[in-house]
Amino acid sequence: MSTNRVETVKTLIAALQSGDMELAARILDDTFTMTGFLPKALNKEQFLSLQDALLLAMPDLSYELAEVVRSDKGEDTVTAHTTLTGTHTDTLSLPLPGLESIPATGIHVTLPQTTITCQAAQGRVKQLDFENVTGGGFSGLLQQLGSELPLLQNEWTEPDTGEDDTTVQ
């Protein structure tokens, strides 16, 4: 596995887009967290489960990664611009409280460009943070599909304690 931080992030995104969850799981640190895409931080298993569901519903899902560079925010920090796109050709089913499955719509989704910040070291990604932009994230995705996030429940907004959590698995 590459130890170049920029290459590590590029390899992770390529694995996610292609559905190579085994490679993605090897790159993601066991302490991995993803923030900013949903109202709640996700751990490694939850993030991979979300990615699987998105790929099933939108097989042409792309992060359209650009300007992947080491950041001045820290030695292990990599930033990039991403524009998530995909065509909703199959049912989107996520184990999220209050969110019903969304049947295929055929809608091509393009979320606004956002900056992602990753913490990567020794060939592993420990953190992935999506910048909060209007019309972006999971809320923006649902809006473009003609749906919306259910009213925020505690399960969505409270930090993950690492205890048994069934909101996104």
C-alpha positions as CSV (number, residue, x, y, z in Angstrom):
1,M,0.0,0.0,0.0
2,S,1.3,3.4,-0.9
3,T,2.7,5.6,2.0
4,N,2.4,8.8,-0.1
5,R,-0.6,10.6,1.5
6,V,-1.9,12.0,-1.7
7,E,-1.7,8.7,-3.5
8,T,-3.3,7.0,-0.5
9,V,-6.4,9.3,-0.8
10,K,-6.6,8.9,-4.6
11,T,-6.4,5.1,-4.2
12,L,-9.1,5.1,-1.6
13,I,-11.5,7.2,-3.7
14,A,-10.8,5.0,-6.8
15,A,-11.5,1.9,-4.7
16,L,-14.8,3.4,-3.5
17,Q,-15.9,4.4,-7.0
18,S,-15.1,1.0,-8.4
19,G,-16.8,-0.9,-5.6
20,D,-13.5,-2.5,-4.4
21,M,-14.6,-2.5,-0.7
22,E,-11.9,-4.9,0.3
23,L,-9.2,-2.4,-0.9
24,A,-11.1,0.5,0.7
25,A,-11.3,-1.4,4.0
26,R,-7.6,-2.0,4.0
27,I,-6.9,1.7,3.4
28,L,-9.3,2.9,6.0
29,D,-7.9,2.8,9.5
30,D,-9.8,0.9,12.1
31,T,-10.4,4.2,13.9
32,F,-11.7,5.9,10.7
33,T,-14.4,8.5,10.9
34,M,-16.3,10.4,8.2
35,T,-18.0,13.7,9.0
36,G,-19.9,16.3,7.1
37,F,-21.8,14.2,4.5
38,L,-24.5,13.1,7.0
39,P,-25.6,14.9,10.2
40,K,-23.7,12.3,12.2
41,A,-20.1,11.0,12.0
42,L,-19.8,7.5,10.6
43,N,-17.2,4.9,11.6
44,K,-15.4,2.6,9.1
45,E,-18.2,-0.1,8.9
46,Q,-20.9,2.5,8.6
47,F,-19.1,4.4,5.9
48,L,-18.4,1.3,3.8
49,S,-22.1,0.3,4.2
50,L,-23.2,3.8,3.1
51,Q,-20.9,3.6,0.1
52,D,-22.2,0.1,-0.8
53,A,-25.8,1.4,-0.7
54,L,-24.9,4.4,-2.9
55,L,-23.1,2.2,-5.5
56,L,-26.1,-0.2,-5.7
57,A,-28.5,2.7,-6.3
58,M,-26.1,4.7,-8.5
59,P,-23.7,2.3,-10.2
60,D,-22.0,5.2,-12.1
61,L,-21.3,7.1,-8.8
62,S,-18.2,9.3,-9.1
63,Y,-16.5,11.6,-6.7
64,E,-14.9,13.6,-9.6
65,L,-11.8,14.2,-7.5
66,A,-9.7,17.3,-8.4
67,E,-6.7,19.2,-6.9
68,V,-5.6,16.5,-4.4
69,V,-2.8,18.0,-2.5
70,R,-1.0,17.9,0.8
71,S,-2.5,20.6,3.0
72,D,-0.8,23.2,5.2
73,K,-3.3,22.2,7.9
74,G,-1.1,19.5,9.2
75,E,1.6,17.0,8.3
76,D,-0.8,14.2,7.6
77,T,-3.5,16.3,6.0
78,V,-4.6,16.0,2.4
79,T,-7.3,18.2,0.8
80,A,-9.2,17.8,-2.5
81,H,-12.2,19.1,-4.3
82,T,-14.9,16.7,-5.1
83,T,-18.2,16.8,-7.1
84,L,-20.3,13.8,-6.4
85,T,-22.3,12.6,-9.4
86,G,-24.4,9.6,-10.3
87,T,-27.5,8.4,-11.9
88,H,-30.2,6.9,-9.6
89,T,-31.0,3.7,-11.5
90,D,-31.9,1.3,-8.6
91,T,-33.5,1.6,-5.2
92,L,-31.6,3.5,-2.6
93,S,-32.0,1.7,0.7
94,L,-30.2,2.8,3.8
95,P,-30.6,1.7,7.4
96,L,-31.3,5.2,8.6
97,P,-34.1,6.0,11.1
98,G,-37.2,7.4,9.3
99,L,-35.7,7.2,5.8
100,E,-37.7,5.0,3.5
101,S,-36.2,3.3,0.5
102,I,-36.3,5.5,-2.6
103,P,-37.2,3.7,-5.8
104,A,-35.1,4.3,-8.9
105,T,-35.9,7.7,-10.4
106,G,-33.4,7.8,-13.4
107,I,-32.3,11.3,-12.1
108,H,-28.7,12.3,-12.7
109,V,-27.5,13.8,-9.5
110,T,-24.7,16.4,-9.3
111,L,-23.8,17.8,-5.9
112,P,-22.0,21.1,-5.6
113,Q,-18.2,20.9,-5.5
114,T,-17.0,20.6,-1.9
115,T,-13.6,20.4,-0.2
116,I,-12.7,17.2,1.5
117,T,-10.0,17.0,4.1
118,C,-8.4,13.7,4.9
119,Q,-6.0,12.6,7.6
120,A,-3.7,10.0,6.0
121,A,-0.5,8.4,7.2
122,Q,1.4,5.2,6.5
123,G,-1.0,4.1,3.8
124,R,-4.1,4.5,5.9
125,V,-6.9,7.1,6.0
126,K,-8.0,8.0,9.5
127,Q,-10.4,10.8,8.9
128,L,-12.5,12.1,6.0
129,D,-14.3,15.4,6.4
130,F,-16.7,16.9,3.9
131,E,-17.1,20.7,3.9
132,N,-20.6,21.7,4.6
133,V,-22.0,23.5,1.5
134,T,-25.5,24.5,0.6
135,G,-27.2,21.8,-1.5
136,G,-24.4,19.3,-0.7
137,G,-24.0,16.2,1.4
138,F,-26.6,13.5,1.8
139,S,-29.3,16.1,2.3
140,G,-28.5,17.6,-1.1
141,L,-28.5,14.2,-2.7
142,L,-32.0,13.4,-1.3
143,Q,-33.3,16.8,-2.4
144,Q,-32.2,16.1,-6.0
145,L,-34.0,12.7,-5.8
146,G,-37.2,14.4,-4.6
147,S,-36.9,13.2,-1.0
148,E,-35.6,14.7,2.2
149,L,-34.0,13.8,5.4
150,P,-36.5,12.8,8.1
151,L,-36.7,15.0,11.1
152,L,-33.4,14.7,12.9
153,Q,-33.5,12.2,15.7
154,N,-31.0,11.8,18.5
155,E,-29.6,8.8,16.7
156,W,-28.6,11.1,13.8
157,T,-27.2,14.0,15.8
158,E,-25.5,12.5,18.9
159,P,-21.9,11.5,18.5
160,D,-21.2,7.8,18.0
161,T,-20.1,6.3,21.3
162,G,-18.8,3.1,19.8
163,E,-21.6,1.2,21.6
164,D,-24.2,-0.9,19.8
165,D,-25.5,1.6,17.2
166,T,-28.0,0.5,14.5
167,T,-28.5,3.8,12.7
168,V,-26.1,3.1,9.8
169,Q,-24.3,-0.3,9.7
